Amino acid sequence: MKNHIGLIGRTALIAGLAFCLAAVSANAQAPGGGPGGRGGFGVLDDSQRNAYREALQKQSDEMQKLSEKLQAAQKELLKAVMAEKYDEKAVKEKAEAVAKIQTDISLLRCKAFASIVPTLKQEQKDQLLESRFAPMMLLGGFGGGFGGPGAPGGRGGGPNR
């Protein structure tokens, strides 16, 4: 019975991890459009949105490389979790590799957004700080801010697509 529960628990863990990896992969690849294409950045005016898109576009090659590395690292993590014998040290190592790449992607997004911060009015800053979605989109949750894999401005618009 103990082995049966262990198998069920491990299967549930693997299914949950696979779901999380799929969601993270879809969202963390590059800044993507939220609902209506504006997501949490709907408080920006057209000039600010365009400046942000341009800042992201300058980083699209690096973002694409990181996205590819992220997918490979996530696959390695999944392999470690599904190994014949669960090795927490190996899983932790793989998970940390995934987190490092996600951090690098987030830093690129943050750098792009920071380039428009001087143009924000106090009201816009307040709205972004109060939004539940702006931080998630800035860091890649729910599809990011603008654009899609490899190219700000739309999903599937980047190189290699």
Backbone as CSV, one residue per row, in Angstrom:
resi,resn,N_x,N_y,N_z,CA_x,CA_y,CA_z,C_x,C_y,C_z
1,MET,0.823,-1.194,0.000,0.000,0.000,0.000,0.864,1.255,0.000
2,LYS,1.966,1.209,0.774,2.853,2.364,0.843,3.418,2.691,-0.537
3,ASN,3.844,1.674,-1.306,4.352,1.903,-2.652,3.278,2.468,-3.558
4,HIS,2.048,2.022,-3.383,0.939,2.510,-4.195,0.715,4.002,-3.938
5,ILE,0.736,4.422,-2.681,0.554,5.841,-2.342,1.729,6.645,-2.860
6,GLY,2.939,6.108,-2.726,4.121,6.794,-3.249,4.027,6.985,-4.748
7,LEU,3.546,5.988,-5.444,3.389,6.074,-6.888,2.344,7.114,-7.258
8,ILE,1.241,7.128,-6.537,0.189,8.123,-6.805,0.714,9.530,-6.535
9,GLY,1.398,9.690,-5.407,1.945,11.001,-5.078,2.960,11.472,-6.104
10,ARG,3.824,10.555,-6.515,4.839,10.899,-7.510,4.190,11.235,-8.849
11,THR,3.176,10.473,-9.228,2.461,10.752,-10.473,1.791,12.125,-10.419
12,ALA,1.182,12.445,-9.277,0.548,13.753,-9.119,1.586,14.860,-9.183
13,LEU,2.740,14.640,-8.569,3.823,15.632,-8.611,4.284,15.853,-10.034
14,ILE,4.485,14.784,-10.780,4.941,14.889,-12.162,3.899,15.605,-13.014
15,ALA,2.626,15.257,-12.830,1.566,15.926,-13.599,1.512,17.406,-13.259
16,GLY,1.616,17.728,-11.976,1.601,19.133,-11.567,2.798,19.885,-12.105
17,LEU,3.968,19.267,-12.050,5.176,19.897,-12.563,5.069,20.116,-14.074
18,ALA,4.562,19.121,-14.776,4.397,19.260,-16.224,3.465,20.417,-16.560
19,PHE,2.380,20.540,-15.810,1.445,21.637,-16.020,2.130,22.975,-15.758
20,CYS,2.867,23.068,-14.661,3.564,24.313,-14.321,4.611,24.655,-15.362
21,LEU,5.365,23.645,-15.804,6.384,23.888,-16.814,5.770,24.385,-18.116
22,ALA,4.644,23.807,-18.495,3.975,24.248,-19.719,3.515,25.694,-19.586
23,ALA,2.957,26.036,-18.435,2.478,27.405,-18.226,3.633,28.390,-18.194
24,VAL,4.702,28.035,-17.495,5.862,28.919,-17.404,6.497,29.086,-18.768
25,SER,6.622,27.993,-19.501,7.222,28.052,-20.823,6.439,28.966,-21.749
26,ALA,5.138,28.853,-21.723,4.303,29.689,-22.581,4.404,31.155,-22.200
27,ASN,4.531,31.422,-20.909,4.533,32.801,-20.444,5.910,33.418,-20.358
28,ALA,6.931,32.643,-20.121,8.238,33.210,-19.858,9.104,33.300,-21.102
29,GLN,8.649,32.811,-22.209,9.472,32.830,-23.397,9.811,34.241,-23.835
30,ALA,8.832,35.097,-23.845,9.050,36.480,-24.246,7.824,37.255,-23.828
31,PRO,7.941,38.567,-23.819,6.778,39.332,-23.418,5.625,39.095,-24.368
32,GLY,4.506,38.699,-23.853,3.352,38.406,-24.701,2.197,39.308,-24.364
33,GLY,1.298,39.446,-25.296,0.160,40.322,-25.078,-0.837,39.712,-24.136
34,GLY,-1.274,40.471,-23.192,-2.327,40.042,-22.294,-3.660,40.285,-22.968
35,PRO,-4.738,40.250,-22.238,-6.043,40.510,-22.825,-6.059,41.853,-23.544
36,GLY,-6.492,41.838,-24.770,-6.544,43.075,-25.538,-5.184,43.545,-25.999
37,GLY,-4.149,42.748,-25.791,-2.820,43.124,-26.231,-2.117,44.096,-25.306
38,ARG,-2.780,44.565,-24.259,-2.161,45.552,-23.384,-1.915,45.019,-21.991
39,GLY,-2.680,44.064,-21.562,-2.482,43.468,-20.251,-2.417,44.508,-19.157
40,GLY,-1.510,44.352,-18.209,-1.359,45.262,-17.087,-0.766,46.596,-17.483
41,PHE,-0.316,46.710,-18.720,0.295,47.942,-19.179,-0.690,48.833,-19.927
42,GLY,-1.973,48.564,-19.763,-3.002,49.376,-20.411,-3.010,50.820,-19.945
43,VAL,-2.356,51.104,-18.840,-2.307,52.482,-18.346,-1.289,53.327,-19.105
44,LEU,-0.478,52.693,-19.930,0.504,53.442,-20.712,-0.167,54.120,-21.899
45,ASP,0.357,55.287,-22.267,-0.164,55.926,-23.472,0.541,55.315,-24.693
46,ASP,0.089,55.679,-25.891,0.630,55.077,-27.112,2.136,55.286,-27.238
47,SER,2.599,56.456,-26.899,4.025,56.757,-26.996,4.843,55.874,-26.051
48,GLN,4.348,55.695,-24.854,5.038,54.846,-23.878,5.027,53.388,-24.315
49,ARG,3.890,52.926,-24.820,3.814,51.544,-25.300,4.787,51.319,-26.459
50,ASN,4.837,52.274,-27.370,5.754,52.144,-28.504,7.209,52.138,-28.046
51,ALA,7.536,53.001,-27.095,8.906,53.048,-26.567,9.250,51.735,-25.881
52,TYR,8.299,51.172,-25.149,8.523,49.894,-24.474,8.714,48.780,-25.498
53,ARG,7.884,48.761,-26.518,8.031,47.748,-27.570,9.398,47.843,-28.229
54,GLU,9.836,49.072,-28.502,11.148,49.263,-29.127,12.262,48.768,-28.208
55,ALA,12.146,49.050,-26.924,13.155,48.577,-25.965,13.186,47.052,-25.923
56,LEU,12.016,46.429,-25.977,11.951,44.969,-26.002,12.521,44.414,-27.304
57,GLN,12.205,45.084,-28.403,12.676,44.618,-29.711,14.196,44.586,-29.756
58,LYS,14.834,45.548,-29.136,16.302,45.586,-29.108,16.870,44.354,-28.415
59,GLN,16.076,43.733,-27.565,16.528,42.574,-26.801,15.964,41.257,-27.324
60,SER,15.279,41.296,-28.448,14.571,40.100,-28.908,15.498,38.932,-29.215
61,ASP,16.694,39.209,-29.745,17.615,38.102,-30.031,18.043,37.410,-28.742
62,GLU,18.400,38.194,-27.731,18.792,37.633,-26.439,17.619,36.907,-25.789
63,MET,16.421,37.493,-25.911,15.220,36.870,-25.343,14.963,35.517,-26.003
64,GLN,15.143,35.442,-27.298,14.927,34.189,-28.025,15.924,33.125,-27.568
65,LYS,17.180,33.519,-27.413,18.199,32.568,-26.951,17.863,32.058,-25.552
66,LEU,17.465,32.969,-24.679,17.102,32.574,-23.320,15.871,31.673,-23.317
67,SER,14.928,31.959,-24.184,13.719,31.135,-24.272,14.065,29.707,-24.668
68,GLU,14.970,29.568,-25.596,15.393,28.234,-26.020,16.127,27.518,-24.888
69,LYS,16.992,28.256,-24.179,17.692,27.666,-23.038,16.698,27.262,-21.952
70,LEU,15.675,28.099,-21.746,14.671,27.804,-20.728,13.931,26.513,-21.050
71,GLN,13.519,26.359,-22.280,12.805,25.139,-22.661,13.668,23.906,-22.442
72,ALA,14.943,23.995,-22.795,15.844,22.863,-22.601,16.030,22.568,-21.106
73,ALA,16.187,23.614,-20.304,16.372,23.435,-18.855,15.123,22.851,-18.209
74,GLN,13.961,23.288,-18.666,12.712,22.744,-18.134,12.579,21.264,-18.482
75,LYS,12.994,20.898,-19.662,12.944,19.497,-20.071,13.876,18.663,-19.196
76,GLU,15.055,19.197,-18.900,16.000,18.494,-18.025,15.429,18.346,-16.620
77,LEU,14.748,19.366,-16.149,14.106,19.286,-14.836,13.053,18.180,-14.825
78,LEU,12.246,18.137,-15.838,11.211,17.111,-15.921,11.823,15.711,-15.965
79,LYS,12.909,15.566,-16.711,13.597,14.269,-16.758,14.094,13.875,-15.373
80,ALA,14.640,14.841,-14.642,15.141,14.547,-13.289,14.006,14.121,-12.369
81,VAL,12.869,14.773,-12.494,11.718,14.424,-11.656,11.203,13.030,-12.011
82,MET,11.258,12.670,-13.269,10.720,11.384,-13.714,11.751,10.258,-13.686
83,ALA,12.917,10.511,-13.137,13.958,9.484,-13.070,13.458,8.268,-12.286
84,GLU,14.063,7.146,-12.546,13.695,5.896,-11.870,13.668,6.082,-10.357
85,LYS,14.690,6.754,-9.842,14.766,7.022,-8.415,14.848,8.539,-8.226
86,TYR,13.930,9.077,-7.444,13.879,10.521,-7.209,15.121,10.955,-6.438
87,ASP,15.832,11.935,-6.994,17.051,12.469,-6.384,16.832,13.963,-6.160
88,GLU,16.513,14.318,-4.919,16.173,15.709,-4.611,17.303,16.668,-4.952
89,LYS,18.537,16.248,-4.733,19.677,17.112,-5.044,19.721,17.417,-6.547
90,ALA,19.515,16.398,-7.364,19.529,16.591,-8.820,18.348,17.455,-9.265
91,VAL,17.168,17.214,-8.690,15.984,18.003,-9.040,16.204,19.463,-8.645
92,LYS,16.755,19.683,-7.453,17.010,21.051,-6.999,17.987,21.756,-7.937
93,GLU,19.022,21.068,-8.347,20.010,21.626,-9.263,19.347,22.040,-10.581
94,LYS,18.502,21.175,-11.117,17.808,21.466,-12.383,16.811,22.612,-12.201
95,ALA,16.102,22.622,-11.064,15.133,23.686,-10.794,15.842,25.033,-10.655
96,GLU,17.006,25.034,-10.033,17.777,26.272,-9.896,18.266,26.775,-11.248
97,ALA,18.612,25.855,-12.149,19.013,26.252,-13.505,17.849,26.915,-14.232
98,VAL,16.642,26.355,-14.072,15.441,26.953,-14.665,15.219,28.350,-14.082
99,ALA,15.316,28.468,-12.765,15.089,29.752,-12.097,16.094,30.805,-12.558
100,LYS,17.331,30.420,-12.779,18.358,31.368,-13.235,17.991,31.934,-14.599
101,ILE,17.556,31.088,-15.491,17.179,31.554,-16.833,15.939,32.435,-16.751
102,GLN,14.966,32.038,-15.927,13.769,32.869,-15.752,14.150,34.245,-15.192
103,THR,15.116,34.273,-14.298,15.589,35.543,-13.742,16.207,36.394,-14.839
104,ASP,17.022,35.792,-15.692,17.642,36.537,-16.786,16.592,37.117,-17.739
105,ILE,15.558,36.338,-18.023,14.466,36.825,-18.879,13.745,37.985,-18.194
106,SER,13.469,37.833,-16.908,12.796,38.895,-16.160,13.638,40.168,-16.143
107,LEU,14.936,40.033,-16.007,15.805,41.210,-15.995,15.763,41.953,-17.331
108,LEU,15.687,41.217,-18.425,15.565,41.872,-19.735,14.265,42.667,-19.818
109,ARG,13.175,42.068,-19.351,11.885,42.766,-19.357,11.929,43.999,-18.457
110,CYS,12.512,43.831,-17.274,12.590,44.940,-16.327,13.425,46.085,-16.891
111,LYS,14.527,45.747,-17.538,15.382,46.771,-18.144,14.618,47.549,-19.215
112,ALA,13.857,46.832,-20.031,13.062,47.491,-21.069,12.014,48.415,-20.442
113,PHE,11.345,47.927,-19.404,10.320,48.743,-18.757,10.943,49.952,-18.050
114,ALA,12.095,49.739,-17.429,12.768,50.837,-16.724,13.093,51.992,-17.673
115,SER,13.270,51.675,-18.948,13.601,52.734,-19.914,12.456,53.720,-20.117
116,ILE,11.224,53.315,-19.799,10.090,54.240,-19.963,9.611,54.839,-18.646
117,VAL,10.142,54.369,-17.534,9.694,54.864,-16.221,9.796,56.392,-16.114
118,PRO,10.855,57.029,-16.637,10.918,58.491,-16.522,9.757,59.227,-17.210
119,THR,9.079,58.547,-18.127,7.960,59.187,-18.838,6.618,58.982,-18.144
120,LEU,6.583,58.153,-17.104,5.326,57.859,-16.423,4.898,59.006,-15.519
121,LYS,3.616,59.310,-15.572,3.035,60.285,-14.638,2.816,59.563,-13.310
122,GLN,2.714,60.310,-12.242,2.522,59.707,-10.928,1.265,58.834,-10.896
123,GLU,0.206,59.278,-11.562,-1.039,58.502,-11.597,-0.816,57.140,-12.253
124,GLN,-0.034,57.113,-13.323,0.264,55.848,-13.986,1.070,54.928,-13.068
125,LYS,2.053,55.495,-12.391,2.861,54.700,-11.458,1.971,54.102,-10.372
126,ASP,1.076,54.921,-9.849,0.171,54.446,-8.795,-0.711,53.314,-9.313
127,GLN,-1.234,53.479,-10.532,-2.095,52.445,-11.105,-1.322,51.140,-11.315
128,LEU,-0.096,51.246,-11.783,0.710,50.043,-11.988,1.035,49.366,-10.654
129,LEU,1.353,50.174,-9.652,1.671,49.611,-8.340,0.461,48.960,-7.679
130,GLU,-0.722,49.460,-7.960,-1.945,48.909,-7.371,-2.501,47.727,-8.160
131,SER,-2.058,47.568,-9.395,-2.561,46.497,-10.251,-2.046,45.140,-9.774
132,ARG,-2.945,44.160,-9.716,-2.531,42.795,-9.397,-1.805,42.168,-10.581
133,PHE,-2.050,42.667,-11.773,-1.547,42.027,-12.972,-0.256,42.622,-13.508
134,ALA,0.004,43.899,-13.280,1.209,44.529,-13.823,2.490,43.812,-13.392
135,PRO,2.666,43.494,-12.110,3.905,42.783,-11.745,4.015,41.410,-12.406
136,MET,2.908,40.701,-12.504,2.947,39.380,-13.134,3.315,39.504,-14.607
137,MET,2.783,40.510,-15.253,3.072,40.683,-16.670,4.501,41.156,-16.893
138,LEU,4.980,41.993,-16.010,6.354,42.458,-16.118,7.319,41.292,-15.979
139,LEU,6.967,40.340,-15.126,7.839,39.195,-14.877,7.475,37.976,-15.702
140,GLY,6.483,38.108,-16.582,6.180,37.018,-17.499,4.920,36.239,-17.208
141,GLY,4.244,36.486,-16.102,3.004,35.782,-15.823,1.892,36.245,-16.736
142,PHE,0.966,35.390,-17.039,-0.194,35.690,-17.881,0.197,36.277,-19.235
143,GLY,1.325,35.854,-19.784,1.645,36.253,-21.148,2.548,37.452,-21.274
144,GLY,3.054,38.008,-20.204,3.979,39.123,-20.317,3.293,40.421,-20.647
145,GLY,4.036,41.353,-21.143,3.522,42.694,-21.407,3.081,42.893,-22.837
146,PHE,4.002,42.786,-23.776,3.709,42.989,-25.184,4.406,41.911,-26.001
147,GLY,3.914,41.677,-27.185,4.620,40.844,-28.138,4.485,39.366,-27.878
148,GLY,5.324,38.620,-28.535,5.311,37.182,-28.415,6.714,36.643,-28.544
149,PRO,6.854,35.371,-28.712,8.179,34.776,-28.769,9.050,35.441,-29.818
150,GLY,10.114,36.052,-29.357,11.091,36.628,-30.262,10.779,38.004,-30.776
151,ALA,9.568,38.508,-30.643,9.277,39.811,-31.208,8.124,40.478,-30.497
152,PRO,8.401,41.595,-29.858,7.301,42.331,-29.236,6.276,42.736,-30.286
153,GLY,5.037,42.730,-29.907,3.997,43.198,-30.810,3.022,42.110,-31.218
154,GLY,3.348,40.858,-31.031,2.389,39.826,-31.395,2.964,38.435,-31.267
155,ARG,2.156,37.506,-30.909,2.588,36.119,-30.756,3.013,35.562,-32.099
156,GLY,4.095,34.828,-32.067,4.547,34.142,-33.274,5.168,35.060,-34.291
157,GLY,5.476,36.308,-33.935,5.999,37.249,-34.917,7.494,37.311,-34.967
158,GLY,8.184,36.516,-34.179,9.629,36.647,-34.099,10.342,35.792,-35.115
159,PRO,11.673,35.894,-35.113,12.453,35.046,-35.997,12.241,33.584,-35.592
160,ASN,12.483,32.713,-36.489,12.323,31.273,-36.264,10.876,30.888,-36.057
161,ARG,9.956,31.700,-36.411,8.543,31.365,-36.261,7.901,31.259,-37.608
